[in-house]
Amino acid sequence: MNKILKKLFLFFKVKSVKHLAKIFIIFGLAGSLSLYLSEYLYDLFNFKKFINTYIVNLFFKIIFLIFIYQFTLISIAIIFGEFKYFIKFFVKFLNRLKF
């Protein structure tokens, strides 16, 4: 096993390459799906009507995306059977928000 793979195993706290690949797939799917969902929901709720400035609009889109990503990550983790692993990320996110 090479040096980079060992560092990845330590960072993600996994034991096998298969589990590491599964985690990367979940992160990738959650990121892509959350980007799609956040844009769709942002347009559906018609937030652009209330916000005229591009920078403010972009700021709210990013905040909206961050929240959608957390719930998408947990949802996809449940589908892949990795809820126990990914709930740590969700709890860490909530702790940063002081919930």
Backbone as XML, in Angstrom:
<?xml version="1.0"?>
<chain id="A" units="angstrom">
  <residue number="1" name="MET">
    <atom name="N" x="0.853" y="-1.168" z="0.000"/>
    <atom name="CA" x="0.000" y="0.000" z="0.000"/>
    <atom name="C" x="0.904" y="1.237" z="0.000"/>
  </residue>
  <residue number="2" name="ASN">
    <atom name="N" x="0.605" y="2.165" z="-0.878"/>
    <atom name="CA" x="1.466" y="3.344" z="-0.972"/>
    <atom name="C" x="1.146" y="4.381" z="0.112"/>
  </residue>
  <residue number="3" name="LYS">
    <atom name="N" x="1.991" y="5.382" z="0.171"/>
    <atom name="CA" x="1.944" y="6.398" z="1.213"/>
    <atom name="C" x="0.659" y="7.245" z="1.174"/>
  </residue>
  <residue number="4" name="ILE">
    <atom name="N" x="0.227" y="7.618" z="-0.013"/>
    <atom name="CA" x="-0.966" y="8.454" z="-0.163"/>
    <atom name="C" x="-2.205" y="7.696" z="0.298"/>
  </residue>
  <residue number="5" name="LEU">
    <atom name="N" x="-2.287" y="6.433" z="-0.075"/>
    <atom name="CA" x="-3.436" y="5.619" z="0.323"/>
    <atom name="C" x="-3.494" y="5.454" z="1.840"/>
  </residue>
  <residue number="6" name="LYS">
    <atom name="N" x="-2.361" y="5.293" z="2.464"/>
    <atom name="CA" x="-2.315" y="5.190" z="3.934"/>
    <atom name="C" x="-2.802" y="6.477" z="4.588"/>
  </residue>
  <residue number="7" name="LYS">
    <atom name="N" x="-2.410" y="7.624" z="4.030"/>
    <atom name="CA" x="-2.871" y="8.912" z="4.559"/>
    <atom name="C" x="-4.374" y="9.063" z="4.388"/>
  </residue>
  <residue number="8" name="LEU">
    <atom name="N" x="-4.906" y="8.616" z="3.252"/>
    <atom name="CA" x="-6.350" y="8.668" z="3.024"/>
    <atom name="C" x="-7.083" y="7.771" z="4.014"/>
  </residue>
  <residue number="9" name="PHE">
    <atom name="N" x="-6.535" y="6.592" z="4.274"/>
    <atom name="CA" x="-7.146" y="5.672" z="5.236"/>
    <atom name="C" x="-7.203" y="6.310" z="6.618"/>
  </residue>
  <residue number="10" name="LEU">
    <atom name="N" x="-6.136" y="6.975" z="7.010"/>
    <atom name="CA" x="-6.109" y="7.628" z="8.324"/>
    <atom name="C" x="-7.063" y="8.816" z="8.373"/>
  </residue>
  <residue number="11" name="PHE">
    <atom name="N" x="-7.064" y="9.616" z="7.324"/>
    <atom name="CA" x="-7.906" y="10.814" z="7.296"/>
    <atom name="C" x="-9.389" y="10.459" z="7.339"/>
  </residue>
  <residue number="12" name="PHE">
    <atom name="N" x="-9.805" y="9.484" z="6.530"/>
    <atom name="CA" x="-11.213" y="9.105" z="6.454"/>
    <atom name="C" x="-11.592" y="8.004" z="7.442"/>
  </residue>
  <residue number="13" name="LYS">
    <atom name="N" x="-10.605" y="7.490" z="8.164"/>
    <atom name="CA" x="-10.824" y="6.454" z="9.180"/>
    <atom name="C" x="-11.537" y="5.237" z="8.602"/>
  </residue>
  <residue number="14" name="VAL">
    <atom name="N" x="-10.958" y="4.685" z="7.542"/>
    <atom name="CA" x="-11.495" y="3.488" z="6.900"/>
    <atom name="C" x="-10.460" y="2.369" z="6.966"/>
  </residue>
  <residue number="15" name="LYS">
    <atom name="N" x="-10.924" y="1.154" z="6.702"/>
    <atom name="CA" x="-10.039" y="-0.013" z="6.775"/>
    <atom name="C" x="-9.730" y="-0.637" z="5.418"/>
  </residue>
  <residue number="16" name="SER">
    <atom name="N" x="-10.560" y="-0.350" z="4.411"/>
    <atom name="CA" x="-10.351" y="-0.998" z="3.115"/>
    <atom name="C" x="-10.513" y="-0.012" z="1.962"/>
  </residue>
  <residue number="17" name="VAL">
    <atom name="N" x="-9.987" y="-0.400" z="0.839"/>
    <atom name="CA" x="-10.103" y="0.418" z="-0.380"/>
    <atom name="C" x="-11.559" y="0.472" z="-0.827"/>
  </residue>
  <residue number="18" name="LYS">
    <atom name="N" x="-12.275" y="-0.640" z="-0.635"/>
    <atom name="CA" x="-13.683" y="-0.702" z="-1.030"/>
    <atom name="C" x="-14.507" y="0.324" z="-0.238"/>
  </residue>
  <residue number="19" name="HIS">
    <atom name="N" x="-14.256" y="0.422" z="1.052"/>
    <atom name="CA" x="-14.990" y="1.381" z="1.886"/>
    <atom name="C" x="-14.612" y="2.812" z="1.514"/>
  </residue>
  <residue number="20" name="LEU">
    <atom name="N" x="-13.354" y="3.051" z="1.221"/>
    <atom name="CA" x="-12.907" y="4.380" z="0.799"/>
    <atom name="C" x="-13.573" y="4.784" z="-0.514"/>
  </residue>
  <residue number="21" name="ALA">
    <atom name="N" x="-13.659" y="3.842" z="-1.445"/>
    <atom name="CA" x="-14.318" y="4.119" z="-2.729"/>
    <atom name="C" x="-15.797" y="4.424" z="-2.530"/>
  </residue>
  <residue number="22" name="LYS">
    <atom name="N" x="-16.432" y="3.685" z="-1.630"/>
    <atom name="CA" x="-17.841" y="3.904" z="-1.327"/>
    <atom name="C" x="-18.061" y="5.310" z="-0.755"/>
  </residue>
  <residue number="23" name="ILE">
    <atom name="N" x="-17.168" y="5.739" z="0.116"/>
    <atom name="CA" x="-17.259" y="7.075" z="0.712"/>
    <atom name="C" x="-17.086" y="8.152" z="-0.351"/>
  </residue>
  <residue number="24" name="PHE">
    <atom name="N" x="-16.123" y="7.964" z="-1.249"/>
    <atom name="CA" x="-15.919" y="8.933" z="-2.330"/>
    <atom name="C" x="-17.138" y="9.001" z="-3.240"/>
  </residue>
  <residue number="25" name="ILE">
    <atom name="N" x="-17.749" y="7.870" z="-3.521"/>
    <atom name="CA" x="-18.942" y="7.840" z="-4.370"/>
    <atom name="C" x="-20.089" y="8.593" z="-3.684"/>
  </residue>
  <residue number="26" name="ILE">
    <atom name="N" x="-20.253" y="8.379" z="-2.384"/>
    <atom name="CA" x="-21.316" y="9.058" z="-1.646"/>
    <atom name="C" x="-21.083" y="10.567" z="-1.639"/>
  </residue>
  <residue number="27" name="PHE">
    <atom name="N" x="-19.844" y="10.987" z="-1.379"/>
    <atom name="CA" x="-19.540" y="12.425" z="-1.408"/>
    <atom name="C" x="-19.801" y="13.010" z="-2.798"/>
  </residue>
  <residue number="28" name="GLY">
    <atom name="N" x="-19.408" y="12.291" z="-3.834"/>
    <atom name="CA" x="-19.605" y="12.776" z="-5.204"/>
    <atom name="C" x="-21.071" y="12.893" z="-5.572"/>
  </residue>
  <residue number="29" name="LEU">
    <atom name="N" x="-21.839" y="11.855" z="-5.258"/>
    <atom name="CA" x="-23.271" y="11.887" z="-5.556"/>
    <atom name="C" x="-23.988" y="12.975" z="-4.758"/>
  </residue>
  <residue number="30" name="ALA">
    <atom name="N" x="-23.626" y="13.108" z="-3.497"/>
    <atom name="CA" x="-24.265" y="14.124" z="-2.654"/>
    <atom name="C" x="-23.951" y="15.525" z="-3.169"/>
  </residue>
  <residue number="31" name="GLY">
    <atom name="N" x="-22.726" y="15.759" z="-3.563"/>
    <atom name="CA" x="-22.351" y="17.070" z="-4.082"/>
    <atom name="C" x="-23.088" y="17.415" z="-5.363"/>
  </residue>
  <residue number="32" name="SER">
    <atom name="N" x="-23.119" y="16.471" z="-6.285"/>
    <atom name="CA" x="-23.799" y="16.712" z="-7.563"/>
    <atom name="C" x="-25.296" y="16.885" z="-7.383"/>
  </residue>
  <residue number="33" name="LEU">
    <atom name="N" x="-25.897" y="16.002" z="-6.602"/>
    <atom name="CA" x="-27.336" y="16.075" z="-6.391"/>
    <atom name="C" x="-27.735" y="17.332" z="-5.619"/>
  </residue>
  <residue number="34" name="SER">
    <atom name="N" x="-26.946" y="17.713" z="-4.636"/>
    <atom name="CA" x="-27.284" y="18.913" z="-3.865"/>
    <atom name="C" x="-27.172" y="20.169" z="-4.713"/>
  </residue>
  <residue number="35" name="LEU">
    <atom name="N" x="-26.217" y="20.210" z="-5.622"/>
    <atom name="CA" x="-26.102" y="21.360" z="-6.519"/>
    <atom name="C" x="-27.334" y="21.458" z="-7.413"/>
  </residue>
  <residue number="36" name="TYR">
    <atom name="N" x="-27.753" y="20.326" z="-7.947"/>
    <atom name="CA" x="-28.939" y="20.296" z="-8.794"/>
    <atom name="C" x="-30.190" y="20.678" z="-7.993"/>
  </residue>
  <residue number="37" name="LEU">
    <atom name="N" x="-30.369" y="20.054" z="-6.820"/>
    <atom name="CA" x="-31.548" y="20.325" z="-6.005"/>
    <atom name="C" x="-31.600" y="21.756" z="-5.501"/>
  </residue>
  <residue number="38" name="SER">
    <atom name="N" x="-30.461" y="22.287" z="-5.089"/>
    <atom name="CA" x="-30.468" y="23.650" z="-4.562"/>
    <atom name="C" x="-30.839" y="24.661" z="-5.643"/>
  </residue>
  <residue number="39" name="GLU">
    <atom name="N" x="-30.338" y="24.460" z="-6.847"/>
    <atom name="CA" x="-30.687" y="25.361" z="-7.951"/>
    <atom name="C" x="-32.176" y="25.244" z="-8.287"/>
  </residue>
  <residue number="40" name="TYR">
    <atom name="N" x="-32.650" y="24.003" z="-8.318"/>
    <atom name="CA" x="-34.070" y="23.772" z="-8.620"/>
    <atom name="C" x="-34.968" y="24.405" z="-7.560"/>
  </residue>
  <residue number="41" name="LEU">
    <atom name="N" x="-34.673" y="24.157" z="-6.282"/>
    <atom name="CA" x="-35.486" y="24.704" z="-5.192"/>
    <atom name="C" x="-35.368" y="26.220" z="-5.103"/>
  </residue>
  <residue number="42" name="TYR">
    <atom name="N" x="-34.186" y="26.751" z="-5.382"/>
    <atom name="CA" x="-33.981" y="28.205" z="-5.366"/>
    <atom name="C" x="-34.867" y="28.874" z="-6.415"/>
  </residue>
  <residue number="43" name="ASP">
    <atom name="N" x="-34.931" y="28.257" z="-7.590"/>
    <atom name="CA" x="-35.788" y="28.792" z="-8.650"/>
    <atom name="C" x="-37.272" y="28.558" z="-8.342"/>
  </residue>
  <residue number="44" name="LEU">
    <atom name="N" x="-37.577" y="27.420" z="-7.746"/>
    <atom name="CA" x="-38.963" y="27.092" z="-7.417"/>
    <atom name="C" x="-39.543" y="28.085" z="-6.412"/>
  </residue>
  <residue number="45" name="PHE">
    <atom name="N" x="-38.759" y="28.442" z="-5.407"/>
    <atom name="CA" x="-39.209" y="29.412" z="-4.408"/>
    <atom name="C" x="-39.075" y="30.853" z="-4.895"/>
  </residue>
  <residue number="46" name="ASN">
    <atom name="N" x="-38.483" y="31.023" z="-6.062"/>
    <atom name="CA" x="-38.368" y="32.322" z="-6.731"/>
    <atom name="C" x="-37.687" y="33.378" z="-5.847"/>
  </residue>
  <residue number="47" name="PHE">
    <atom name="N" x="-36.550" y="33.004" z="-5.282"/>
    <atom name="CA" x="-35.795" y="33.925" z="-4.435"/>
    <atom name="C" x="-35.220" y="35.097" z="-5.225"/>
  </residue>
  <residue number="48" name="LYS">
    <atom name="N" x="-35.006" y="34.902" z="-6.512"/>
    <atom name="CA" x="-34.449" y="35.977" z="-7.346"/>
    <atom name="C" x="-35.371" y="37.200" z="-7.376"/>
  </residue>
  <residue number="49" name="LYS">
    <atom name="N" x="-36.647" y="36.954" z="-7.168"/>
    <atom name="CA" x="-37.616" y="38.049" z="-7.171"/>
    <atom name="C" x="-37.370" y="39.001" z="-5.994"/>
  </residue>
  <residue number="50" name="PHE">
    <atom name="N" x="-36.883" y="38.463" z="-4.892"/>
    <atom name="CA" x="-36.666" y="39.261" z="-3.688"/>
    <atom name="C" x="-35.267" y="39.860" z="-3.606"/>
  </residue>
  <residue number="51" name="ILE">
    <atom name="N" x="-34.325" y="39.285" z="-4.345"/>
    <atom name="CA" x="-32.927" y="39.716" z="-4.258"/>
    <atom name="C" x="-32.487" y="40.218" z="-5.628"/>
  </residue>
  <residue number="52" name="ASN">
    <atom name="N" x="-32.108" y="41.484" z="-5.715"/>
    <atom name="CA" x="-31.734" y="42.070" z="-6.995"/>
    <atom name="C" x="-30.230" y="42.096" z="-7.227"/>
  </residue>
  <residue number="53" name="THR">
    <atom name="N" x="-29.441" y="42.163" z="-6.183"/>
    <atom name="CA" x="-27.994" y="42.282" z="-6.307"/>
    <atom name="C" x="-27.373" y="40.908" z="-6.551"/>
  </residue>
  <residue number="54" name="TYR">
    <atom name="N" x="-26.465" y="40.856" z="-7.537"/>
    <atom name="CA" x="-25.844" y="39.591" z="-7.902"/>
    <atom name="C" x="-25.055" y="38.989" z="-6.749"/>
  </residue>
  <residue number="55" name="ILE">
    <atom name="N" x="-24.253" y="39.776" z="-6.069"/>
    <atom name="CA" x="-23.413" y="39.279" z="-4.969"/>
    <atom name="C" x="-24.270" y="38.740" z="-3.833"/>
  </residue>
  <residue number="56" name="VAL">
    <atom name="N" x="-25.320" y="39.440" z="-3.469"/>
    <atom name="CA" x="-26.212" y="38.981" z="-2.398"/>
    <atom name="C" x="-26.934" y="37.715" z="-2.820"/>
  </residue>
  <residue number="57" name="ASN">
    <atom name="N" x="-27.353" y="37.673" z="-4.080"/>
    <atom name="CA" x="-28.008" y="36.490" z="-4.633"/>
    <atom name="C" x="-27.058" y="35.291" z="-4.577"/>
  </residue>
  <residue number="58" name="LEU">
    <atom name="N" x="-25.813" y="35.491" z="-4.967"/>
    <atom name="CA" x="-24.816" y="34.422" z="-4.935"/>
    <atom name="C" x="-24.562" y="33.953" z="-3.507"/>
  </residue>
  <residue number="59" name="PHE">
    <atom name="N" x="-24.482" y="34.883" z="-2.583"/>
    <atom name="CA" x="-24.282" y="34.544" z="-1.174"/>
    <atom name="C" x="-25.412" y="33.647" z="-0.668"/>
  </residue>
  <residue number="60" name="PHE">
    <atom name="N" x="-26.652" y="34.007" z="-0.943"/>
    <atom name="CA" x="-27.785" y="33.206" z="-0.490"/>
    <atom name="C" x="-27.845" y="31.848" z="-1.186"/>
  </residue>
  <residue number="61" name="LYS">
    <atom name="N" x="-27.440" y="31.796" z="-2.454"/>
    <atom name="CA" x="-27.385" y="30.512" z="-3.151"/>
    <atom name="C" x="-26.382" y="29.573" z="-2.491"/>
  </residue>
  <residue number="62" name="ILE">
    <atom name="N" x="-25.237" y="30.104" z="-2.105"/>
    <atom name="CA" x="-24.209" y="29.282" z="-1.461"/>
    <atom name="C" x="-24.683" y="28.796" z="-0.099"/>
  </residue>
  <residue number="63" name="ILE">
    <atom name="N" x="-25.297" y="29.663" z="0.675"/>
    <atom name="CA" x="-25.834" y="29.265" z="1.983"/>
    <atom name="C" x="-26.905" y="28.191" z="1.797"/>
  </residue>
  <residue number="64" name="PHE">
    <atom name="N" x="-27.778" y="28.384" z="0.857"/>
    <atom name="CA" x="-28.840" y="27.415" z="0.554"/>
    <atom name="C" x="-28.222" y="26.081" z="0.145"/>
  </residue>
  <residue number="65" name="LEU">
    <atom name="N" x="-27.192" y="26.122" z="-0.676"/>
    <atom name="CA" x="-26.503" y="24.912" z="-1.132"/>
    <atom name="C" x="-25.883" y="24.155" z="0.033"/>
  </residue>
  <residue number="66" name="ILE">
    <atom name="N" x="-25.290" y="24.842" z="0.961"/>
    <atom name="CA" x="-24.647" y="24.194" z="2.106"/>
    <atom name="C" x="-25.665" y="23.414" z="2.927"/>
  </residue>
  <residue number="67" name="PHE">
    <atom name="N" x="-26.827" y="23.997" z="3.159"/>
    <atom name="CA" x="-27.852" y="23.296" z="3.930"/>
    <atom name="C" x="-28.425" y="22.110" z="3.157"/>
  </residue>
  <residue number="68" name="ILE">
    <atom name="N" x="-28.680" y="22.292" z="1.884"/>
    <atom name="CA" x="-29.195" y="21.194" z="1.055"/>
    <atom name="C" x="-28.178" y="20.051" z="1.012"/>
  </residue>
  <residue number="69" name="TYR">
    <atom name="N" x="-26.887" y="20.394" z="0.931"/>
    <atom name="CA" x="-25.837" y="19.376" z="0.862"/>
    <atom name="C" x="-25.843" y="18.475" z="2.093"/>
  </residue>
  <residue number="70" name="GLN">
    <atom name="N" x="-26.022" y="19.058" z="3.258"/>
    <atom name="CA" x="-26.010" y="18.266" z="4.495"/>
    <atom name="C" x="-27.112" y="17.210" z="4.480"/>
  </residue>
  <residue number="71" name="PHE">
    <atom name="N" x="-28.296" y="17.606" z="4.087"/>
    <atom name="CA" x="-29.412" y="16.662" z="4.070"/>
    <atom name="C" x="-29.292" y="15.657" z="2.917"/>
  </residue>
  <residue number="72" name="THR">
    <atom name="N" x="-28.739" y="16.088" z="1.809"/>
    <atom name="CA" x="-28.514" y="15.177" z="0.695"/>
    <atom name="C" x="-27.458" y="14.139" z="1.059"/>
  </residue>
  <residue number="73" name="LEU">
    <atom name="N" x="-26.413" y="14.571" z="1.743"/>
    <atom name="CA" x="-25.351" y="13.654" z="2.158"/>
    <atom name="C" x="-25.907" y="12.571" z="3.078"/>
  </residue>
  <residue number="74" name="ILE">
    <atom name="N" x="-26.708" y="12.948" z="4.040"/>
    <atom name="CA" x="-27.306" y="11.972" z="4.956"/>
    <atom name="C" x="-28.246" y="11.036" z="4.201"/>
  </residue>
  <residue number="75" name="SER">
    <atom name="N" x="-29.038" y="11.572" z="3.291"/>
    <atom name="CA" x="-29.989" y="10.747" z="2.533"/>
    <atom name="C" x="-29.275" y="9.708" z="1.686"/>
  </residue>
  <residue number="76" name="ILE">
    <atom name="N" x="-28.234" y="10.111" z="0.997"/>
    <atom name="CA" x="-27.491" y="9.170" z="0.153"/>
    <atom name="C" x="-26.717" y="8.177" z="1.011"/>
  </residue>
  <residue number="77" name="ALA">
    <atom name="N" x="-26.229" y="8.632" z="2.154"/>
    <atom name="CA" x="-25.527" y="7.722" z="3.068"/>
    <atom name="C" x="-26.475" y="6.635" z="3.571"/>
  </residue>
  <residue number="78" name="ILE">
    <atom name="N" x="-27.717" y="6.987" z="3.838"/>
    <atom name="CA" x="-28.702" y="5.984" z="4.262"/>
    <atom name="C" x="-28.924" y="4.961" z="3.156"/>
  </residue>
  <residue number="79" name="ILE">
    <atom name="N" x="-29.040" y="5.432" z="1.929"/>
    <atom name="CA" x="-29.252" y="4.527" z="0.791"/>
    <atom name="C" x="-28.087" y="3.543" z="0.650"/>
  </residue>
  <residue number="80" name="PHE">
    <atom name="N" x="-26.866" y="4.019" z="0.854"/>
    <atom name="CA" x="-25.686" y="3.171" z="0.727"/>
    <atom name="C" x="-25.339" y="2.419" z="2.018"/>
  </residue>
  <residue number="81" name="GLY">
    <atom name="N" x="-26.112" y="2.609" z="3.062"/>
    <atom name="CA" x="-25.876" y="1.912" z="4.316"/>
    <atom name="C" x="-24.717" y="2.461" z="5.123"/>
  </residue>
  <residue number="82" name="GLU">
    <atom name="N" x="-24.421" y="3.737" z="4.966"/>
    <atom name="CA" x="-23.298" y="4.374" z="5.664"/>
    <atom name="C" x="-23.758" y="5.508" z="6.586"/>
  </residue>
  <residue number="83" name="PHE">
    <atom name="N" x="-24.973" y="5.395" z="7.094"/>
    <atom name="CA" x="-25.515" y="6.452" z="7.950"/>
    <atom name="C" x="-24.635" y="6.684" z="9.165"/>
  </residue>
  <residue number="84" name="LYS">
    <atom name="N" x="-24.192" y="5.619" z="9.788"/>
    <atom name="CA" x="-23.391" y="5.723" z="11.010"/>
    <atom name="C" x="-22.090" y="6.497" z="10.765"/>
  </residue>
  <residue number="85" name="TYR">
    <atom name="N" x="-21.502" y="6.310" z="9.596"/>
    <atom name="CA" x="-20.260" y="6.998" z="9.256"/>
    <atom name="C" x="-20.502" y="8.485" z="8.987"/>
  </residue>
  <residue number="86" name="PHE">
    <atom name="N" x="-21.548" y="8.806" z="8.246"/>
    <atom name="CA" x="-21.773" y="10.182" z="7.792"/>
    <atom name="C" x="-22.520" y="11.049" z="8.789"/>
  </residue>
  <residue number="87" name="ILE">
    <atom name="N" x="-23.124" y="10.451" z="9.798"/>
    <atom name="CA" x="-23.811" y="11.271" z="10.795"/>
    <atom name="C" x="-22.804" y="12.129" z="11.554"/>
  </residue>
  <residue number="88" name="LYS">
    <atom name="N" x="-21.554" y="11.681" z="11.611"/>
    <atom name="CA" x="-20.497" y="12.473" z="12.252"/>
    <atom name="C" x="-20.317" y="13.823" z="11.555"/>
  </residue>
  <residue number="89" name="PHE">
    <atom name="N" x="-20.373" y="13.818" z="10.234"/>
    <atom name="CA" x="-20.241" y="15.058" z="9.469"/>
    <atom name="C" x="-21.418" y="15.989" z="9.736"/>
  </residue>
  <residue number="90" name="PHE">
    <atom name="N" x="-22.603" y="15.410" z="9.838"/>
    <atom name="CA" x="-23.804" y="16.192" z="10.083"/>
    <atom name="C" x="-23.765" y="16.813" z="11.478"/>
  </residue>
  <residue number="91" name="VAL">
    <atom name="N" x="-23.363" y="16.035" z="12.461"/>
    <atom name="CA" x="-23.270" y="16.538" z="13.833"/>
    <atom name="C" x="-22.207" y="17.631" z="13.922"/>
  </residue>
  <residue number="92" name="LYS">
    <atom name="N" x="-21.097" y="17.442" z="13.236"/>
    <atom name="CA" x="-20.032" y="18.451" z="13.212"/>
    <atom name="C" x="-20.556" y="19.760" z="12.608"/>
  </residue>
  <residue number="93" name="PHE">
    <atom name="N" x="-21.346" y="19.648" z="11.546"/>
    <atom name="CA" x="-21.947" y="20.819" z="10.905"/>
    <atom name="C" x="-22.884" y="21.537" z="11.877"/>
  </residue>
  <residue number="94" name="LEU">
    <atom name="N" x="-23.733" y="20.780" z="12.564"/>
    <atom name="CA" x="-24.656" y="21.387" z="13.521"/>
    <atom name="C" x="-23.916" y="22.031" z="14.680"/>
  </residue>
  <residue number="95" name="ASN">
    <atom name="N" x="-22.841" y="21.421" z="15.117"/>
    <atom name="CA" x="-22.047" y="21.994" z="16.206"/>
    <atom name="C" x="-21.429" y="23.335" z="15.798"/>
  </residue>
  <residue number="96" name="ARG">
    <atom name="N" x="-21.027" y="23.428" z="14.555"/>
    <atom name="CA" x="-20.465" y="24.698" z="14.075"/>
    <atom name="C" x="-21.521" y="25.797" z="14.038"/>
  </residue>
  <residue number="97" name="LEU">
    <atom name="N" x="-22.777" y="25.405" z="13.855"/>
    <atom name="CA" x="-23.876" y="26.378" z="13.853"/>
    <atom name="C" x="-24.394" y="26.630" z="15.260"/>
  </residue>
  <residue number="98" name="LYS">
    <atom name="N" x="-23.823" y="25.949" z="16.240"/>
    <atom name="CA" x="-24.216" y="26.079" z="17.653"/>
    <atom name="C" x="-25.598" y="25.538" z="17.939"/>
  </residue>
  <residue number="99" name="PHE">
    <atom name="N" x="-25.974" y="24.459" z="17.252"/>
    <atom name="CA" x="-27.264" y="23.788" z="17.539"/>
    <atom name="C" x="-27.026" y="22.675" z="18.523"/>
  </residue>
</chain>
